[in-house]
Amino acid sequence: MKRNGAQILAKLEHLFRGGHETFLHQGTNERWRDVLTEADLALYEKHAHSALSLGLFDWLRNGRRVAGDPVSMPD
């Protein structure tokens, strides 16, 4: 992903200091597990459920392969 970051984030590259090189760090899944506490995760779940539609929450949690393309979601 980092190797193709310039293409993946082409429209957003200017939003991140250092562009995709700093935004896309190591590409290791679930790196947050060593950083976030159970209380952090519970707070995230609470806020995500209240701020996002069910479809977008599913996409954020499971990704496009499971939840589908967020652009085409009805909610």
PQR file of N, CA, C, O and H, with PARSE charges and radii, in Angstrom:
ATOM      1  N   MET A   1       0.824  -1.172   0.000 -0.4000 1.5000
ATOM      2  CA  MET A   1       0.000   0.000   0.000 -0.0000 2.0000
ATOM      3  C   MET A   1       0.884   1.258   0.000  0.5500 1.7000
ATOM      4  O   MET A   1       0.611   2.215  -0.724 -0.5500 1.4000
ATOM      5  N   LYS A   2       1.932   1.244   0.808 -0.4000 1.5000
ATOM      6  CA  LYS A   2       2.803   2.411   0.862 -0.0000 2.0000
ATOM      7  C   LYS A   2       3.497   2.625  -0.478  0.5500 1.7000
ATOM      8  O   LYS A   2       3.694   3.758  -0.915 -0.5500 1.4000
ATOM      9  H   LYS A   2       2.154   0.466   1.396  0.4000 1.0000
ATOM     10  N   ARG A   3       3.861   1.527  -1.115 -0.4000 1.5000
ATOM     11  CA  ARG A   3       4.529   1.615  -2.418 -0.0000 2.0000
ATOM     12  C   ARG A   3       3.645   2.322  -3.438  0.5500 1.7000
ATOM     13  O   ARG A   3       4.147   3.041  -4.303 -0.5500 1.4000
ATOM     14  H   ARG A   3       3.701   0.606  -0.760  0.4000 1.0000
ATOM     15  N   ASN A   4       2.322   2.123  -3.343 -0.4000 1.5000
ATOM     16  CA  ASN A   4       1.374   2.734  -4.271 -0.0000 2.0000
ATOM     17  C   ASN A   4       0.628   3.912  -3.649  0.5500 1.7000
ATOM     18  O   ASN A   4      -0.398   4.350  -4.170 -0.5500 1.4000
ATOM     19  H   ASN A   4       1.914   1.540  -2.640  0.4000 1.0000
ATOM     20  N   GLY A   5       1.144   4.415  -2.545 -0.4000 1.5000
ATOM     21  CA  GLY A   5       0.474   5.472  -1.798 -0.0000 2.0000
ATOM     22  C   GLY A   5       0.198   6.733  -2.597  0.5500 1.7000
ATOM     23  O   GLY A   5      -0.847   7.359  -2.416 -0.5500 1.4000
ATOM     24  H   GLY A   5       1.977   4.060  -2.122  0.4000 1.0000
ATOM     25  N   ALA A   6       1.106   7.114  -3.468 -0.4000 1.5000
ATOM     26  CA  ALA A   6       0.900   8.336  -4.260 -0.0000 2.0000
ATOM     27  C   ALA A   6      -0.339   8.202  -5.141  0.5500 1.7000
ATOM     28  O   ALA A   6      -1.067   9.176  -5.333 -0.5500 1.4000
ATOM     29  H   ALA A   6       1.954   6.605  -3.615  0.4000 1.0000
ATOM     30  N   GLN A   7      -0.587   7.011  -5.676 -0.4000 1.5000
ATOM     31  CA  GLN A   7      -1.775   6.795  -6.500 -0.0000 2.0000
ATOM     32  C   GLN A   7      -3.027   6.633  -5.630  0.5500 1.7000
ATOM     33  O   GLN A   7      -4.081   7.185  -5.945 -0.5500 1.4000
ATOM     34  H   GLN A   7       0.005   6.219  -5.520  0.4000 1.0000
ATOM     35  N   ILE A   8      -2.906   5.881  -4.543 -0.4000 1.5000
ATOM     36  CA  ILE A   8      -4.046   5.607  -3.675 -0.0000 2.0000
ATOM     37  C   ILE A   8      -4.577   6.898  -3.052  0.5500 1.7000
ATOM     38  O   ILE A   8      -5.789   7.094  -2.965 -0.5500 1.4000
ATOM     39  H   ILE A   8      -2.050   5.434  -4.286  0.4000 1.0000
ATOM     40  N   LEU A   9      -3.680   7.766  -2.625 -0.4000 1.5000
ATOM     41  CA  LEU A   9      -4.062   8.997  -1.933 -0.0000 2.0000
ATOM     42  C   LEU A   9      -3.872  10.234  -2.801  0.5500 1.7000
ATOM     43  O   LEU A   9      -3.662  11.333  -2.286 -0.5500 1.4000
ATOM     44  H   LEU A   9      -2.696   7.606  -2.696  0.4000 1.0000
ATOM     45  N   ALA A  10      -3.944  10.058  -4.103 -0.4000 1.5000
ATOM     46  CA  ALA A  10      -3.649  11.162  -5.023 -0.0000 2.0000
ATOM     47  C   ALA A  10      -4.423  12.434  -4.697  0.5500 1.7000
ATOM     48  O   ALA A  10      -3.847  13.521  -4.715 -0.5500 1.4000
ATOM     49  H   ALA A  10      -4.115   9.166  -4.522  0.4000 1.0000
ATOM     50  N   LYS A  11      -5.697  12.323  -4.404 -0.4000 1.5000
ATOM     51  CA  LYS A  11      -6.517  13.507  -4.129 -0.0000 2.0000
ATOM     52  C   LYS A  11      -6.339  14.029  -2.707  0.5500 1.7000
ATOM     53  O   LYS A  11      -6.756  15.145  -2.398 -0.5500 1.4000
ATOM     54  H   LYS A  11      -6.165  11.439  -4.390  0.4000 1.0000
ATOM     55  N   LEU A  12      -5.723  13.228  -1.843 -0.4000 1.5000
ATOM     56  CA  LEU A  12      -5.579  13.612  -0.436 -0.0000 2.0000
ATOM     57  C   LEU A  12      -4.134  13.862  -0.033  0.5500 1.7000
ATOM     58  O   LEU A  12      -3.871  14.260   1.102 -0.5500 1.4000
ATOM     59  H   LEU A  12      -5.385  12.321  -2.094  0.4000 1.0000
ATOM     60  N   GLU A  13      -3.213  13.640  -0.925 -0.4000 1.5000
ATOM     61  CA  GLU A  13      -1.782  13.741  -0.617 -0.0000 2.0000
ATOM     62  C   GLU A  13      -1.431  15.053   0.089  0.5500 1.7000
ATOM     63  O   GLU A  13      -0.621  15.053   1.015 -0.5500 1.4000
ATOM     64  H   GLU A  13      -3.427  13.317  -1.847  0.4000 1.0000
ATOM     65  N   HIS A  14      -2.016  16.144  -0.327 -0.4000 1.5000
ATOM     66  CA  HIS A  14      -1.697  17.463   0.232 -0.0000 2.0000
ATOM     67  C   HIS A  14      -2.217  17.657   1.661  0.5500 1.7000
ATOM     68  O   HIS A  14      -1.807  18.593   2.347 -0.5500 1.4000
ATOM     69  H   HIS A  14      -2.674  16.144  -1.080  0.4000 1.0000
ATOM     70  N   LEU A  15      -3.112  16.782   2.106 -0.4000 1.5000
ATOM     71  CA  LEU A  15      -3.696  16.935   3.439 -0.0000 2.0000
ATOM     72  C   LEU A  15      -2.793  16.422   4.563  0.5500 1.7000
ATOM     73  O   LEU A  15      -2.981  16.788   5.723 -0.5500 1.4000
ATOM     74  H   LEU A  15      -3.446  16.022   1.548  0.4000 1.0000
ATOM     75  N   PHE A  16      -1.829  15.592   4.230 -0.4000 1.5000
ATOM     76  CA  PHE A  16      -0.982  14.970   5.242 -0.0000 2.0000
ATOM     77  C   PHE A  16       0.427  15.517   5.176  0.5500 1.7000
ATOM     78  O   PHE A  16       1.048  15.529   4.113 -0.5500 1.4000
ATOM     79  H   PHE A  16      -1.677  15.295   3.287  0.4000 1.0000
ATOM     80  N   ARG A  17       0.933  15.970   6.312 -0.4000 1.5000
ATOM     81  CA  ARG A  17       2.321  16.424   6.372 -0.0000 2.0000
ATOM     82  C   ARG A  17       3.214  15.248   5.988  0.5500 1.7000
ATOM     83  O   ARG A  17       3.189  14.206   6.642 -0.5500 1.4000
ATOM     84  H   ARG A  17       0.429  15.960   7.175  0.4000 1.0000
ATOM     85  N   GLY A  18       3.979  15.411   4.957 -0.4000 1.5000
ATOM     86  CA  GLY A  18       4.825  14.322   4.475 -0.0000 2.0000
ATOM     87  C   GLY A  18       4.121  13.415   3.478  0.5500 1.7000
ATOM     88  O   GLY A  18       4.698  12.435   3.004 -0.5500 1.4000
ATOM     89  H   GLY A  18       3.999  16.258   4.425  0.4000 1.0000
ATOM     90  N   GLY A  19       2.860  13.747   3.158 -0.4000 1.5000
ATOM     91  CA  GLY A  19       2.110  12.962   2.175 -0.0000 2.0000
ATOM     92  C   GLY A  19       1.903  11.521   2.597  0.5500 1.7000
ATOM     93  O   GLY A  19       1.842  11.208   3.786 -0.5500 1.4000
ATOM     94  H   GLY A  19       2.392  14.542   3.543  0.4000 1.0000
ATOM     95  N   HIS A  20       1.796  10.657   1.617 -0.4000 1.5000
ATOM     96  CA  HIS A  20       1.522   9.246   1.911 -0.0000 2.0000
ATOM     97  C   HIS A  20       2.680   8.578   2.647  0.5500 1.7000
ATOM     98  O   HIS A  20       2.472   7.583   3.342 -0.5500 1.4000
ATOM     99  H   HIS A  20       1.845  10.911   0.651  0.4000 1.0000
ATOM    100  N   GLU A  21       3.887   9.104   2.507 -0.4000 1.5000
ATOM    101  CA  GLU A  21       5.044   8.499   3.174 -0.0000 2.0000
ATOM    102  C   GLU A  21       4.889   8.492   4.696  0.5500 1.7000
ATOM    103  O   GLU A  21       5.339   7.559   5.362 -0.5500 1.4000
ATOM    104  H   GLU A  21       4.056   9.912   1.942  0.4000 1.0000
ATOM    105  N   THR A  22       4.259   9.522   5.242 -0.4000 1.5000
ATOM    106  CA  THR A  22       4.069   9.552   6.690 -0.0000 2.0000
ATOM    107  C   THR A  22       2.693   9.037   7.106  0.5500 1.7000
ATOM    108  O   THR A  22       2.542   8.491   8.199 -0.5500 1.4000
ATOM    109  H   THR A  22       3.893  10.279   4.701  0.4000 1.0000
ATOM    110  N   PHE A  23       1.690   9.206   6.246 -0.4000 1.5000
ATOM    111  CA  PHE A  23       0.346   8.736   6.589 -0.0000 2.0000
ATOM    112  C   PHE A  23       0.286   7.216   6.592  0.5500 1.7000
ATOM    113  O   PHE A  23      -0.256   6.619   7.522 -0.5500 1.4000
ATOM    114  H   PHE A  23       1.813   9.650   5.358  0.4000 1.0000
ATOM    115  N   LEU A  24       0.831   6.590   5.571 -0.4000 1.5000
ATOM    116  CA  LEU A  24       0.872   5.129   5.491 -0.0000 2.0000
ATOM    117  C   LEU A  24       2.175   4.684   6.155  0.5500 1.7000
ATOM    118  O   LEU A  24       3.242   4.724   5.542 -0.5500 1.4000
ATOM    119  H   LEU A  24       1.271   7.075   4.815  0.4000 1.0000
ATOM    120  N   HIS A  25       2.076   4.269   7.388 -0.4000 1.5000
ATOM    121  CA  HIS A  25       3.272   4.014   8.184 -0.0000 2.0000
ATOM    122  C   HIS A  25       3.895   2.661   7.847  0.5500 1.7000
ATOM    123  O   HIS A  25       4.727   2.577   6.944 -0.5500 1.4000
ATOM    124  H   HIS A  25       1.209   4.236   7.886  0.4000 1.0000
ATOM    125  N   GLN A  26       3.512   1.616   8.549 -0.4000 1.5000
ATOM    126  CA  GLN A  26       4.127   0.313   8.348 -0.0000 2.0000
ATOM    127  C   GLN A  26       3.258  -0.653   7.564  0.5500 1.7000
ATOM    128  O   GLN A  26       3.757  -1.635   7.016 -0.5500 1.4000
ATOM    129  H   GLN A  26       2.836   1.685   9.283  0.4000 1.0000
ATOM    130  N   GLY A  27       1.973  -0.384   7.507 -0.4000 1.5000
ATOM    131  CA  GLY A  27       1.092  -1.293   6.792 -0.0000 2.0000
ATOM    132  C   GLY A  27       0.839  -2.589   7.528  0.5500 1.7000
ATOM    133  O   GLY A  27       0.452  -3.582   6.912 -0.5500 1.4000
ATOM    134  H   GLY A  27       1.567   0.414   7.953  0.4000 1.0000
ATOM    135  N   THR A  28       1.046  -2.602   8.816 -0.4000 1.5000
ATOM    136  CA  THR A  28       0.823  -3.799   9.617 -0.0000 2.0000
ATOM    137  C   THR A  28      -0.586  -3.750  10.186  0.5500 1.7000
ATOM    138  O   THR A  28      -0.955  -2.779  10.847 -0.5500 1.4000
ATOM    139  H   THR A  28       1.361  -1.795   9.316  0.4000 1.0000
ATOM    140  N   ASN A  29      -1.364  -4.774   9.941 -0.4000 1.5000
ATOM    141  CA  ASN A  29      -2.734  -4.811  10.450 -0.0000 2.0000
ATOM    142  C   ASN A  29      -2.763  -4.909  11.964  0.5500 1.7000
ATOM    143  O   ASN A  29      -1.938  -5.578  12.586 -0.5500 1.4000
ATOM    144  H   ASN A  29      -1.063  -5.563   9.404  0.4000 1.0000
ATOM    145  N   GLU A  30      -3.728  -4.228  12.527 -0.4000 1.5000
ATOM    146  CA  GLU A  30      -4.032  -4.294  13.959 -0.0000 2.0000
ATOM    147  C   GLU A  30      -2.871  -3.859  14.855  0.5500 1.7000
ATOM    148  O   GLU A  30      -2.739  -4.358  15.973 -0.5500 1.4000
ATOM    149  H   GLU A  30      -4.398  -3.684  12.021  0.4000 1.0000
ATOM    150  N   ARG A  31      -2.032  -2.941  14.383 -0.4000 1.5000
ATOM    151  CA  ARG A  31      -0.952  -2.403  15.215 -0.0000 2.0000
ATOM    152  C   ARG A  31      -1.495  -1.708  16.447  0.5500 1.7000
ATOM    153  O   ARG A  31      -0.817  -1.636  17.471 -0.5500 1.4000
ATOM    154  H   ARG A  31      -2.139  -2.536  13.475  0.4000 1.0000
ATOM    155  N   TRP A  32      -2.719  -1.194  16.354 -0.4000 1.5000
ATOM    156  CA  TRP A  32      -3.349  -0.476  17.451 -0.0000 2.0000
ATOM    157  C   TRP A  32      -3.568  -1.366  18.668  0.5500 1.7000
ATOM    158  O   TRP A  32      -3.712  -0.848  19.775 -0.5500 1.4000
ATOM    159  H   TRP A  32      -3.270  -1.253  15.521  0.4000 1.0000
ATOM    160  N   ARG A  33      -3.599  -2.683  18.502 -0.4000 1.5000
ATOM    161  CA  ARG A  33      -3.889  -3.582  19.629 -0.0000 2.0000
ATOM    162  C   ARG A  33      -2.875  -3.431  20.764  0.5500 1.7000
ATOM    163  O   ARG A  33      -3.211  -3.667  21.924 -0.5500 1.4000
ATOM    164  H   ARG A  33      -3.482  -3.104  17.602  0.4000 1.0000
ATOM    165  N   ASP A  34      -1.660  -3.047  20.450 -0.4000 1.5000
ATOM    166  CA  ASP A  34      -0.641  -2.862  21.482 -0.0000 2.0000
ATOM    167  C   ASP A  34      -0.681  -1.468  22.091  0.5500 1.7000
ATOM    168  O   ASP A  34       0.066  -1.179  23.025 -0.5500 1.4000
ATOM    169  H   ASP A  34      -1.386  -2.855  19.508  0.4000 1.0000
ATOM    170  N   VAL A  35      -1.549  -0.600  21.570 -0.4000 1.5000
ATOM    171  CA  VAL A  35      -1.578   0.792  22.002 -0.0000 2.0000
ATOM    172  C   VAL A  35      -2.864   1.143  22.739  0.5500 1.7000
ATOM    173  O   VAL A  35      -2.822   1.827  23.762 -0.5500 1.4000
ATOM    174  H   VAL A  35      -2.156  -0.835  20.811  0.4000 1.0000
ATOM    175  N   LEU A  36      -4.007   0.684  22.232 -0.4000 1.5000
ATOM    176  CA  LEU A  36      -5.299   1.062  22.796 -0.0000 2.0000
ATOM    177  C   LEU A  36      -5.727   0.125  23.917  0.5500 1.7000
ATOM    178  O   LEU A  36      -5.526  -1.087  23.845 -0.5500 1.4000
ATOM    179  H   LEU A  36      -4.041   0.128  21.402  0.4000 1.0000
ATOM    180  N   THR A  37      -6.318   0.705  24.945 -0.4000 1.5000
ATOM    181  CA  THR A  37      -6.825  -0.086  26.063 -0.0000 2.0000
ATOM    182  C   THR A  37      -8.269  -0.512  25.767  0.5500 1.7000
ATOM    183  O   THR A  37      -8.874  -0.055  24.797 -0.5500 1.4000
ATOM    184  H   THR A  37      -6.481   1.690  25.003  0.4000 1.0000
ATOM    185  N   GLU A  38      -8.801  -1.377  26.603 -0.4000 1.5000
ATOM    186  CA  GLU A  38     -10.201  -1.780  26.465 -0.0000 2.0000
ATOM    187  C   GLU A  38     -11.125  -0.566  26.613  0.5500 1.7000
ATOM    188  O   GLU A  38     -12.138  -0.466  25.922 -0.5500 1.4000
ATOM    189  H   GLU A  38      -8.309  -1.747  27.391  0.4000 1.0000
ATOM    190  N   ALA A  39     -10.774   0.349  27.513 -0.4000 1.5000
ATOM    191  CA  ALA A  39     -11.571   1.566  27.699 -0.0000 2.0000
ATOM    192  C   ALA A  39     -11.525   2.440  26.443  0.5500 1.7000
ATOM    193  O   ALA A  39     -12.535   3.029  26.057 -0.5500 1.4000
ATOM    194  H   ALA A  39      -9.951   0.268  28.075  0.4000 1.0000
ATOM    195  N   ASP A  40     -10.353   2.525  25.808 -0.4000 1.5000
ATOM    196  CA  ASP A  40     -10.229   3.275  24.552 -0.0000 2.0000
ATOM    197  C   ASP A  40     -11.136   2.677  23.483  0.5500 1.7000
ATOM    198  O   ASP A  40     -11.832   3.403  22.773 -0.5500 1.4000
ATOM    199  H   ASP A  40      -9.533   2.047  26.122  0.4000 1.0000
ATOM    200  N   LEU A  41     -11.123   1.366  23.375 -0.4000 1.5000
ATOM    201  CA  LEU A  41     -11.926   0.684  22.360 -0.0000 2.0000
ATOM    202  C   LEU A  41     -13.415   0.861  22.628  0.5500 1.7000
ATOM    203  O   LEU A  41     -14.193   1.054  21.693 -0.5500 1.4000
ATOM    204  H   LEU A  41     -10.557   0.777  23.952  0.4000 1.0000
ATOM    205  N   ALA A  42     -13.818   0.798  23.882 -0.4000 1.5000
ATOM    206  CA  ALA A  42     -15.227   0.993  24.231 -0.0000 2.0000
ATOM    207  C   ALA A  42     -15.674   2.416  23.888  0.5500 1.7000
ATOM    208  O   ALA A  42     -16.780   2.615  23.385 -0.5500 1.4000
ATOM    209  H   ALA A  42     -13.187   0.641  24.642  0.4000 1.0000
ATOM    210  N   LEU A  43     -14.828   3.390  24.155 -0.4000 1.5000
ATOM    211  CA  LEU A  43     -15.140   4.778  23.828 -0.0000 2.0000
ATOM    212  C   LEU A  43     -15.252   4.959  22.314  0.5500 1.7000
ATOM    213  O   LEU A  43     -16.154   5.647  21.835 -0.5500 1.4000
ATOM    214  H   LEU A  43     -13.930   3.228  24.563  0.4000 1.0000
ATOM    215  N   TYR A  44     -14.342   4.347  21.568 -0.4000 1.5000
ATOM    216  CA  TYR A  44     -14.404   4.396  20.107 -0.0000 2.0000
ATOM    217  C   TYR A  44     -15.724   3.804  19.606  0.5500 1.7000
ATOM    218  O   TYR A  44     -16.408   4.418  18.787 -0.5500 1.4000
ATOM    219  H   TYR A  44     -13.610   3.789  21.958  0.4000 1.0000
ATOM    220  N   GLU A  45     -16.079   2.621  20.094 -0.4000 1.5000
ATOM    221  CA  GLU A  45     -17.310   1.963  19.670 -0.0000 2.0000
ATOM    222  C   GLU A  45     -18.522   2.863  19.928  0.5500 1.7000
ATOM    223  O   GLU A  45     -19.393   3.004  19.069 -0.5500 1.4000
ATOM    224  H   GLU A  45     -15.523   2.123  20.759  0.4000 1.0000
ATOM    225  N   LYS A  46     -18.569   3.461  21.105 -0.4000 1.5000
ATOM    226  CA  LYS A  46     -19.683   4.335  21.464 -0.0000 2.0000
ATOM    227  C   LYS A  46     -19.793   5.509  20.499  0.5500 1.7000
ATOM    228  O   LYS A  46     -20.876   5.801  19.992 -0.5500 1.4000
ATOM    229  H   LYS A  46     -17.861   3.346  21.802  0.4000 1.0000
ATOM    230  N   HIS A  47     -18.684   6.174  20.249 -0.4000 1.5000
ATOM    231  CA  HIS A  47     -18.710   7.340  19.371 -0.0000 2.0000
ATOM    232  C   HIS A  47     -18.936   6.954  17.912  0.5500 1.7000
ATOM    233  O   HIS A  47     -19.652   7.651  17.193 -0.5500 1.4000
ATOM    234  H   HIS A  47     -17.804   5.936  20.661  0.4000 1.0000
ATOM    235  N   ALA A  48     -18.343   5.870  17.476 -0.4000 1.5000
ATOM    236  CA  ALA A  48     -18.516   5.439  16.089 -0.0000 2.0000
ATOM    237  C   ALA A  48     -19.969   5.077  15.816  0.5500 1.7000
ATOM    238  O   ALA A  48     -20.511   5.439  14.771 -0.5500 1.4000
ATOM    239  H   ALA A  48     -17.761   5.304  18.060  0.4000 1.0000
ATOM    240  N   HIS A  49     -20.607   4.365  16.745 -0.4000 1.5000
ATOM    241  CA  HIS A  49     -22.013   3.997  16.549 -0.0000 2.0000
ATOM    242  C   HIS A  49     -22.929   5.210  16.506  0.5500 1.7000
ATOM    243  O   HIS A  49     -23.930   5.214  15.790 -0.5500 1.4000
ATOM    244  H   HIS A  49     -20.167   4.071  17.593  0.4000 1.0000
ATOM    245  N   SER A  50     -22.588   6.233  17.268 -0.4000 1.5000
ATOM    246  CA  SER A  50     -23.458   7.415  17.282 -0.0000 2.0000
ATOM    247  C   SER A  50     -23.180   8.362  16.115  0.5500 1.7000
ATOM    248  O   SER A  50     -24.057   9.131  15.723 -0.5500 1.4000
ATOM    249  H   SER A  50     -21.774   6.230  17.850  0.4000 1.0000
ATOM    250  N   ALA A  51     -21.987   8.314  15.565 -0.4000 1.5000
ATOM    251  CA  ALA A  51     -21.613   9.260  14.502 -0.0000 2.0000
ATOM    252  C   ALA A  51     -21.766   8.704  13.094  0.5500 1.7000
ATOM    253  O   ALA A  51     -21.879   9.475  12.140 -0.5500 1.4000
ATOM    254  H   ALA A  51     -21.274   7.688  15.884  0.4000 1.0000
ATOM    255  N   LEU A  52     -21.774   7.386  12.945 -0.4000 1.5000
ATOM    256  CA  LEU A  52     -21.776   6.771  11.618 -0.0000 2.0000
ATOM    257  C   LEU A  52     -23.036   5.961  11.374  0.5500 1.7000
ATOM    258  O   LEU A  52     -23.655   5.452  12.307 -0.5500 1.4000
ATOM    259  H   LEU A  52     -21.682   6.761  13.719  0.4000 1.0000
ATOM    260  N   SER A  53     -23.404   5.850  10.112 -0.4000 1.5000
ATOM    261  CA  SER A  53     -24.495   4.943   9.760 -0.0000 2.0000
ATOM    262  C   SER A  53     -24.002   3.515   9.981  0.5500 1.7000
ATOM    263  O   SER A  53     -22.798   3.281  10.092 -0.5500 1.4000
ATOM    264  H   SER A  53     -22.901   6.264   9.353  0.4000 1.0000
ATOM    265  N   LEU A  54     -24.927   2.566  10.046 -0.4000 1.5000
ATOM    266  CA  LEU A  54     -24.540   1.165  10.242 -0.0000 2.0000
ATOM    267  C   LEU A  54     -23.639   0.680   9.113  0.5500 1.7000
ATOM    268  O   LEU A  54     -22.680  -0.054   9.349 -0.5500 1.4000
ATOM    269  H   LEU A  54     -25.905   2.756   9.956  0.4000 1.0000
ATOM    270  N   GLY A  55     -23.952   1.094   7.881 -0.4000 1.5000
ATOM    271  CA  GLY A  55     -23.143   0.685   6.736 -0.0000 2.0000
ATOM    272  C   GLY A  55     -21.724   1.211   6.812  0.5500 1.7000
ATOM    273  O   GLY A  55     -20.773   0.472   6.560 -0.5500 1.4000
ATOM    274  H   GLY A  55     -24.731   1.691   7.689  0.4000 1.0000
ATOM    275  N   LEU A  56     -21.574   2.476   7.154 -0.4000 1.5000
ATOM    276  CA  LEU A  56     -20.230   3.049   7.257 -0.0000 2.0000
ATOM    277  C   LEU A  56     -19.456   2.478   8.435  0.5500 1.7000
ATOM    278  O   LEU A  56     -18.244   2.285   8.350 -0.5500 1.4000
ATOM    279  H   LEU A  56     -22.347   3.076   7.358  0.4000 1.0000
ATOM    280  N   PHE A  57     -20.153   2.206   9.537 -0.4000 1.5000
ATOM    281  CA  PHE A  57     -19.490   1.577  10.676 -0.0000 2.0000
ATOM    282  C   PHE A  57     -18.978   0.197  10.279  0.5500 1.7000
ATOM    283  O   PHE A  57     -17.854  -0.168  10.621 -0.5500 1.4000
ATOM    284  H   PHE A  57     -21.139   2.363   9.607  0.4000 1.0000
ATOM    285  N   ASP A  58     -19.791  -0.567   9.563 -0.4000 1.5000
ATOM    286  CA  ASP A  58     -19.382  -1.892   9.086 -0.0000 2.0000
ATOM    287  C   ASP A  58     -18.177  -1.782   8.167  0.5500 1.7000
ATOM    288  O   ASP A  58     -17.243  -2.577   8.268 -0.5500 1.4000
ATOM    289  H   ASP A  58     -20.704  -0.270   9.285  0.4000 1.0000
ATOM    290  N   TRP A  59     -18.191  -0.796   7.267 -0.4000 1.5000
ATOM    291  CA  TRP A  59     -17.076  -0.603   6.351 -0.0000 2.0000
ATOM    292  C   TRP A  59     -15.802  -0.248   7.120  0.5500 1.7000
ATOM    293  O   TRP A  59     -14.730  -0.773   6.819 -0.5500 1.4000
ATOM    294  H   TRP A  59     -18.950  -0.150   7.184  0.4000 1.0000
ATOM    295  N   LEU A  60     -15.915   0.634   8.103 -0.4000 1.5000
ATOM    296  CA  LEU A  60     -14.751   1.041   8.871 -0.0000 2.0000
ATOM    297  C   LEU A  60     -14.171  -0.128   9.653  0.5500 1.7000
ATOM    298  O   LEU A  60     -12.954  -0.276   9.758 -0.5500 1.4000
ATOM    299  H   LEU A  60     -16.786   1.060   8.347  0.4000 1.0000
ATOM    300  N   ARG A  61     -15.033  -0.938  10.187 -0.4000 1.5000
ATOM    301  CA  ARG A  61     -14.582  -2.073  10.995 -0.0000 2.0000
ATOM    302  C   ARG A  61     -14.053  -3.217  10.146  0.5500 1.7000
ATOM    303  O   ARG A  61     -13.043  -3.829  10.493 -0.5500 1.4000
ATOM    304  H   ARG A  61     -16.022  -0.818  10.102  0.4000 1.0000
ATOM    305  N   ASN A  62     -14.724  -3.516   9.032 -0.4000 1.5000
ATOM    306  CA  ASN A  62     -14.410  -4.726   8.272 -0.0000 2.0000
ATOM    307  C   ASN A  62     -13.780  -4.500   6.906  0.5500 1.7000
ATOM    308  O   ASN A  62     -13.260  -5.436   6.299 -0.5500 1.4000
ATOM    309  H   ASN A  62     -15.545  -3.019   8.749  0.4000 1.0000
ATOM    310  N   GLY A  63     -13.821  -3.266   6.421 -0.4000 1.5000
ATOM    311  CA  GLY A  63     -13.216  -2.993   5.124 -0.0000 2.0000
ATOM    312  C   GLY A  63     -14.151  -3.272   3.957  0.5500 1.7000
ATOM    313  O   GLY A  63     -15.244  -3.813   4.123 -0.5500 1.4000
ATOM    314  H   GLY A  63     -14.243  -2.506   6.914  0.4000 1.0000
ATOM    315  N   ARG A  64     -13.698  -2.892   2.793 -0.4000 1.5000
ATOM    316  CA  ARG A  64     -14.487  -2.969   1.567 -0.0000 2.0000
ATOM    317  C   ARG A  64     -14.818  -4.406   1.163  0.5500 1.7000
ATOM    318  O   ARG A  64     -15.898  -4.665   0.632 -0.5500 1.4000
ATOM    319  H   ARG A  64     -12.810  -2.452   2.659  0.4000 1.0000
ATOM    320  N   ARG A  65     -13.912  -5.325   1.406 -0.4000 1.5000
ATOM    321  CA  ARG A  65     -14.154  -6.714   0.972 -0.0000 2.0000
ATOM    322  C   ARG A  65     -15.350  -7.333   1.676  0.5500 1.7000
ATOM    323  O   ARG A  65     -16.062  -8.150   1.093 -0.5500 1.4000
ATOM    324  H   ARG A  65     -13.035  -5.114   1.837  0.4000 1.0000
ATOM    325  N   VAL A  66     -15.572  -6.952   2.918 -0.4000 1.5000
ATOM    326  CA  VAL A  66     -16.696  -7.486   3.693 -0.0000 2.0000
ATOM    327  C   VAL A  66     -17.925  -6.591   3.553  0.5500 1.7000
ATOM    328  O   VAL A  66     -19.023  -7.076   3.279 -0.5500 1.4000
ATOM    329  H   VAL A  66     -14.993  -6.288   3.392  0.4000 1.0000
ATOM    330  N   ALA A  67     -17.739  -5.295   3.741 -0.4000 1.5000
ATOM    331  CA  ALA A  67     -18.870  -4.366   3.815 -0.0000 2.0000
ATOM    332  C   ALA A  67     -19.300  -3.797   2.459  0.5500 1.7000
ATOM    333  O   ALA A  67     -20.422  -3.311   2.317 -0.5500 1.4000
ATOM    334  H   ALA A  67     -16.847  -4.901   3.963  0.4000 1.0000
ATOM    335  N   GLY A  68     -18.429  -3.857   1.487 -0.4000 1.5000
ATOM    336  CA  GLY A  68     -18.746  -3.274   0.184 -0.0000 2.0000
ATOM    337  C   GLY A  68     -18.187  -1.868   0.037  0.5500 1.7000
ATOM    338  O   GLY A  68     -17.566  -1.338   0.958 -0.5500 1.4000
ATOM    339  H   GLY A  68     -17.518  -4.252   1.603  0.4000 1.0000
ATOM    340  N   ASP A  69     -18.406  -1.282  -1.099 -0.4000 1.5000
ATOM    341  CA  ASP A  69     -17.902   0.045  -1.417 -0.0000 2.0000
ATOM    342  C   ASP A  69     -18.736   1.095  -0.696  0.5500 1.7000
ATOM    343  O   ASP A  69     -19.949   1.144  -0.902 -0.5500 1.4000
ATOM    344  H   ASP A  69     -18.911  -1.712  -1.847  0.4000 1.0000
ATOM    345  N   PRO A  70     -18.131   1.942   0.145 -0.5600 1.5000
ATOM    346  CA  PRO A  70     -18.907   2.925   0.890  0.2800 2.0000
ATOM    347  C   PRO A  70     -19.611   3.945  -0.005  0.5500 1.7000
ATOM    348  O   PRO A  70     -20.626   4.514   0.398 -0.5500 1.4000
ATOM    349  N   VAL A  71     -19.106   4.179  -1.177 -0.4000 1.5000
ATOM    350  CA  VAL A  71     -19.717   5.140  -2.105 -0.0000 2.0000
ATOM    351  C   VAL A  71     -21.094   4.649  -2.551  0.5500 1.7000
ATOM    352  O   VAL A  71     -22.001   5.451  -2.772 -0.5500 1.4000
ATOM    353  H   VAL A  71     -18.282   3.717  -1.505  0.4000 1.0000
ATOM    354  N   SER A  72     -21.243   3.343  -2.682 -0.4000 1.5000
ATOM    355  CA  SER A  72     -22.515   2.799  -3.172 -0.0000 2.0000
ATOM    356  C   SER A  72     -23.472   2.395  -2.056  0.5500 1.7000
ATOM    357  O   SER A  72     -24.527   1.825  -2.329 -0.5500 1.4000
ATOM    358  H   SER A  72     -20.505   2.692  -2.502  0.4000 1.0000
ATOM    359  N   MET A  73     -23.123   2.680  -0.807 -0.4000 1.5000
ATOM    360  CA  MET A  73     -24.008   2.316   0.306 -0.0000 2.0000
ATOM    361  C   MET A  73     -25.222   3.226   0.342  0.5500 1.7000
ATOM    362  O   MET A  73     -25.104   4.435   0.140 -0.5500 1.4000
ATOM    363  H   MET A  73     -22.266   3.144  -0.584  0.4000 1.0000
ATOM    364  N   PRO A  74     -26.400   2.641   0.600 -0.5600 1.5000
ATOM    365  CA  PRO A  74     -27.616   3.447   0.614  0.2800 2.0000
ATOM    366  C   PRO A  74     -27.688   4.394   1.802  0.5500 1.7000
ATOM    367  O   PRO A  74     -28.377   5.413   1.735 -0.5500 1.4000
ATOM    368  N   ASP A  75     -26.996   4.079   2.880 -0.4000 1.5000
ATOM    369  CA  ASP A  75     -27.056   4.942   4.071 -0.0000 2.0000
ATOM    370  C   ASP A  75     -25.800   5.753   4.166  0.5500 1.7000
ATOM    371  O   ASP A  75     -25.645   6.546   5.095 -0.5500 1.4000
ATOM    372  H   ASP A  75     -26.437   3.252   2.934  0.4000 1.0000
TER
END
